Amino acid sequence: MRNLAISIAIMMLGTAGAAHAADPEAGKAKTITCAACHGQTGIAVQPIYPNLAGQKEQYLVAAIKAYKSGDRKNPMMQPMIAALSDEDIANIAAYFASQACQ
């Protein structure tokens, strides 16, 4: 009985993320303002801006949320992401993470 309970718990943990997987295509639709600095596919248009293409998804989510909360300060980024929902952030991160870095 105990082994069954442990197996079920492990199964549920493994599928929890899959049920709410981010949508890269929805993220692409939300990246219009990002493209001005970071490029349409996440390759920056100027060397002073970071490339986002190929970055790890969890890193991008954490960075965007830090800008939104003010934990990470940048006067250009904060107004750009102020209206994004957690779902928007996850989708944008999934989109840039799915792009090939160059």
Long-range contacts (C-beta under 8 A, 24 or more apart in sequence): 21-94, 22-57, 22-87, 22-90, 22-91, 22-93, 22-94, 23-91, 23-94, 24-91, 24-94, 24-95, 24-97, 24-98, 25-95, 26-91, 26-95, 27-88, 27-90, 27-91, 27-92, 27-93, 27-94, 27-95, 27-96, 28-95, 30-84, 30-88, 30-91, 30-92, 30-95, 31-92, 31-95, 31-96, 33-80, 34-80, 34-92, 37-76, 38-96, 41-99, 41-100, 42-95, 42-96, 42-99, 42-101, 43-99, 43-101, 43-102, 51-101, 51-102, 52-96, 52-99, 53-96, 53-99, 53-100, 53-101, 53-102, 54-96, 54-97, 54-99, 54-100, 54-101, 55-96, 55-97, 55-101, 56-97, 57-93, 57-94, 57-97, 58-93, 60-92, 60-93, 60-96, 60-97, 61-89, 61-90, 61-93, 64-89, 64-92, 64-93, 65-89
